[in-house]
Amino acid sequence: MRILYLLFPFFLLLVQGAAGSSFAPGNKEECERENGYCGFLKCSFPFVISGKCSRFFFCCKNMWG
């Protein structure tokens, strides 16, 4: 029973991560369709991560529009 209070935060993190994932681009085609590009592990300054293209590539979209 003592381990339950340690597992509860991890469960909340999993649920939170799954909540918005259906609206984010999930592959390269969806990312490019939304005027983004796939960047390796990070995006350059005017761009922010808005989804995933593959395991190590993230969809980068302009934060201003």
C-alpha angles and dihedrals in degrees: 000000000000092000094058093079088054094049096047096074091051090052090052091051091052093049093047092050092051094048100075100024095095092066097047122086110270103191143018095270094053091047093052090044088059091051095258136121135221114252129188110251095321145025129238119251109283090043130076132196110263103166145331130285095183139328098304100014121085129197109248119200131178110266093214098057 
